């Protein structure tokens, strides 16, 4: 297999490890045997103050429309409800979704692009109780300390997310509220996970590493990559590391941000935010088209 020239392809993409280069090359040369997993917020879409405004980074839909018919499987793995990501991203309108799936709510919800079917389980009772308790907790916190003003709750059905991004001081609001929200989660038997100016309450302890493991078992790819931007993506990166330890081709692709610089050290491929992710996807797109054209020419 000929090596690809990955130098100076984009100022937004840095190949930090040999594993990142090898996995990218394997995906390019055998796209039909590849699995590509992508987070949504902060990866395919920029982080915005209001979650309902998170639209795909310019270029995302165009490059996915070109790549999807050639890749074995593409999975959007997100903590958001699958239907929400489907609507925000406009992914159902892509010309060919046969190889696309959305694993929402950390894999609890599944949208299958081949059939258009969406599988959604019933919400657990503890989430309903937390919904009521959080309203009072946040109101009381804002009354006691103005730093908590502007904090909102996103209701995801199977989970609740406390967002501090719209507070005057998001970091200070998160620091203030995190212990209280965690105490409530413990009381109700829920998990509480910190992210980029968010705290998420959910009943199921499944994480993105579990989703990636299930996808690897199901798809059995020759090469794979996971693209993420936040602490909640670390379990997925750990699954990639375990895959790499078996001598398999895998890449941890990080969408870098100032808020979560500690994620950079885990990157095999470091991209400068969602724009960098688009640049890396375009590398795959151009290279897979070029390799395909070359192979067809050799066959003739």
C-alpha positions in Angstrom: 0.0 0.0 0.0 1.5 3.3 -1.1 2.0 5.9 1.6 0.0 9.1 1.4 1.7 12.5 1.6 0.0 14.0 4.6 2.4 17.0 5.1 1.2 20.5 4.6 -2.3 19.4 3.6 -4.0 21.8 6.0 -3.0 24.3 8.6 -6.0 23.1 10.6 -4.8 19.4 10.9 -1.8 18.0 12.6 -0.9 14.3 12.5 0.7 13.8 15.9 1.3 10.1 15.9 2.2 7.3 13.5 -1.1 5.6 14.6 -3.0 8.7 13.3 -1.2 8.6 9.9 -1.6 4.8 9.6 -5.3 4.8 10.4 -5.9 7.7 8.0 -4.1 5.8 5.2 -5.9 2.5 6.0 -9.3 4.3 5.8 -8.3 5.9 2.5 -7.1 2.7 0.9 -9.9 0.5 2.2 -12.8 2.9 2.9 -15.4 0.1 2.5 -13.9 -1.6 5.5 -13.7 1.5 7.7 -15.7 2.8 10.6 -15.8 6.5 11.3 -17.4 7.8 14.5 -18.1 11.4 15.1 -19.3 13.4 18.1 -21.8 16.2 17.3 -21.4 19.3 19.6 -17.9 20.8 19.4 -16.9 18.4 16.6 -19.4 18.5 13.7 -21.0 21.6 15.1 -19.5 24.6 16.9 -20.4 25.0 20.6 -23.0 27.8 20.9 -24.7 29.4 24.0 -28.1 27.9 23.1 -28.0 24.1 22.4 -31.0 24.4 20.0 -28.8 26.7 17.7 -26.0 24.1 17.2 -25.9 23.7 13.4 -23.2 21.8 11.5 -20.0 23.6 10.7 -20.0 24.9 7.1 -18.7 22.1 4.8 -19.8 19.2 7.1 -22.9 18.1 5.1 -21.1 18.5 1.7 -18.1 16.4 2.7 -20.3 13.7 4.4 -22.5 13.6 1.3 -19.4 12.8 -0.8 -17.8 10.4 1.7 -20.8 8.3 2.9 -21.2 6.2 -0.2 -17.6 5.0 0.0 -17.2 4.4 3.7 -18.3 1.1 5.3 -20.0 2.8 8.3 -20.3 6.3 9.7 -21.8 6.7 13.2 -22.6 10.0 14.9 -22.1 9.2 18.6 -23.7 11.9 20.8 -25.1 12.5 24.2 -28.0 14.4 22.5 -31.2 12.7 21.5 -30.9 11.1 18.1 -33.9 13.0 16.7 -32.5 16.3 17.9 -29.2 15.8 16.1 -31.0 14.5 13.1 -33.1 17.7 12.9 -30.3 20.1 13.8 -27.9 18.5 11.4 -30.2 17.9 8.5 -28.6 14.5 8.1 -31.7 12.7 6.8 -31.6 15.0 3.8 -28.2 13.7 2.6 -28.5 12.0 -0.7 -27.3 8.6 0.5 -27.7 7.6 4.2 -27.4 3.9 3.8 -24.1 3.8 5.7 -25.0 6.4 8.3 -26.4 5.9 11.8 -26.9 8.1 14.8 -26.3 6.7 18.3 -28.0 9.2 20.5 -28.1 9.5 24.3 -24.8 7.5 24.5 -26.2 4.7 22.4 -29.5 4.3 24.1 -31.2 5.7 20.9 -30.4 4.5 17.4 -31.4 6.1 14.1 -30.6 3.8 11.1 -30.1 5.7 7.9 -30.6 2.6 5.8 -34.2 2.2 7.0 -35.0 5.6 8.6 -36.1 3.8 11.8 -35.6 5.5 15.1 -35.4 3.4 18.3 -36.1 5.3 21.5 -36.6 3.7 25.0 -38.9 5.0 27.7 -37.4 7.6 30.1 -36.7 6.3 33.7 -38.8 7.6 36.6 -35.7 9.1 38.4 -35.2 11.5 35.5 -38.8 12.8 36.1 -38.0 13.4 39.8 -34.7 15.1 38.9 -36.5 17.4 36.5 -38.7 18.8 39.3 -35.9 18.9 41.9 -33.5 20.7 39.5 -36.0 23.5 38.9 -36.1 24.4 42.6 -32.3 23.8 43.1 -31.4 26.3 40.3 -33.9 28.9 41.4 -32.6 28.8 45.0 -29.0 28.9 43.8 -29.6 32.0 41.6 -31.5 33.7 44.5 -28.5 33.1 46.9 -25.7 33.9 44.4 -26.0 35.9 41.1 -23.3 33.9 39.5 -25.9 31.1 39.0 -28.2 33.4 37.0 -28.8 32.4 33.4 -28.2 28.7 34.0 -30.7 26.6 32.1 -31.7 22.9 31.9 -31.9 21.0 28.6 -34.4 18.2 28.8 -33.3 15.3 26.7 -36.0 12.9 27.8 -33.6 10.2 29.0 -31.2 12.7 30.6 -31.1 16.3 31.9 -28.3 18.7 31.1 -27.5 21.8 33.3 -25.9 24.4 31.0 -23.9 27.3 32.4 -22.8 28.7 29.1 -25.3 31.5 29.2 -24.3 32.6 32.7 -22.1 35.8 33.1 -19.3 33.6 34.4 -19.9 30.0 33.1 -16.9 28.5 34.8 -17.8 30.0 38.2 -21.4 28.9 37.8 -20.3 25.4 37.0 -18.0 25.3 40.1 -20.8 26.6 42.3 -23.5 24.2 41.0 -21.6 21.0 40.4 -21.5 19.8 44.0 -25.2 20.5 44.5 -26.2 18.8 41.2 -24.0 15.8 42.0 -25.6 15.5 45.5 -29.0 15.4 43.9 -27.8 12.8 41.4 -26.5 10.6 44.2 -29.8 11.0 46.1 -31.8 9.8 43.0 -29.3 7.1 41.9 -28.3 9.0 38.8 -24.9 9.5 37.1 -23.6 13.1 36.9 -21.0 13.8 34.2 -19.1 17.1 33.8 -18.5 18.5 30.3 -17.7 21.9 28.7 -19.8 24.2 31.0 -22.4 21.5 31.4 -23.4 18.8 34.0 -25.4 15.9 32.7 -27.7 13.7 34.8 -28.6 10.3 33.4 -29.8 7.0 34.7 -27.7 4.7 32.5 -23.9 4.4 33.2 -23.2 3.6 29.5 -20.6 5.9 27.9 -19.2 6.5 24.5 -16.5 3.9 25.0 -19.3 1.3 25.3 -20.9 2.6 22.1 -17.6 2.4 20.2 -17.0 -1.1 21.6 -20.5 -2.2 20.4 -19.9 -0.7 17.0 -16.5 -2.4 16.6 -18.2 -5.8 17.4 -21.0 -5.1 15.0 -19.1 -3.6 12.1 -15.8 -5.5 12.4 -13.8 -2.8 10.5 -10.2 -3.0 9.3 -9.6 0.6 10.4 -11.6 3.2 12.4 -11.4 6.7 13.9 -13.3 8.5 16.6 -13.6 12.3 16.5 -14.4 14.2 19.7 -13.9 17.4 21.6 -14.8 16.9 25.3 -14.1 14.9 28.5 -17.1 12.7 27.7 -15.2 11.5 24.6 -12.3 10.1 26.7 -14.0 6.6 27.1 -14.2 6.4 23.3 -10.5 7.3 23.0 -9.8 4.6 25.6 -11.7 2.1 23.4 -9.5 3.2 20.5 -6.4 2.7 22.5 -7.5 -0.8 23.3 -8.1 -1.4 19.6 -4.6 0.0 18.8 -3.1 -2.3 21.4 -4.3 -5.3 19.4 -2.3 -4.0 16.4 -5.4 -2.6 14.7 -5.6 0.7 12.8 -7.3 3.3 14.8 -7.1 7.1 15.3 -8.2 9.4 18.1 -9.1 12.6 16.3 -9.5 15.6 18.6 -11.4 18.8 17.8 -9.3 21.1 19.9 -10.7 24.0 22.0 -9.3 26.4 24.6 -11.8 25.1 27.2 -10.5 21.5 27.1 -6.8 21.7 26.2 -6.1 18.5 28.2 -7.7 16.5 25.5 -4.9 17.5 23.0 -2.5 15.0 24.6 -4.8 12.1 23.6 -4.8 13.1 20.0 -3.4 11.0 17.2 -4.8 13.7 14.8 -5.3 17.2 16.2 -7.8 19.4 14.4 -8.5 23.0 15.1 -12.1 22.9 16.2 -15.0 21.8 13.9 -13.3 23.6 11.0 -10.3 21.3 11.5 -12.6 18.3 11.5 -14.0 19.4 8.2 -10.5 19.8 6.9 -9.6 16.2 8.0 -12.8 14.8 6.4 -11.9 16.6 3.2 -8.5 14.9 3.3 -10.3 11.6 3.5 -12.7 12.6 0.8 -10.1 13.8 -1.7 -7.7 10.8 -1.0 -10.4 8.1 -1.3 -11.6 9.6 -4.6 -8.1 9.7 -5.9 -7.2 6.2 -4.8 -10.5 4.9 -6.3 -9.8 6.6 -9.6 -6.2 5.2 -9.6 -7.4 1.7 -8.9 -10.0 1.9 -11.7 -7.3 3.2 -14.0 -5.0 0.3 -13.1 -7.9 -2.2 -13.7 -8.3 -0.9 -17.3 
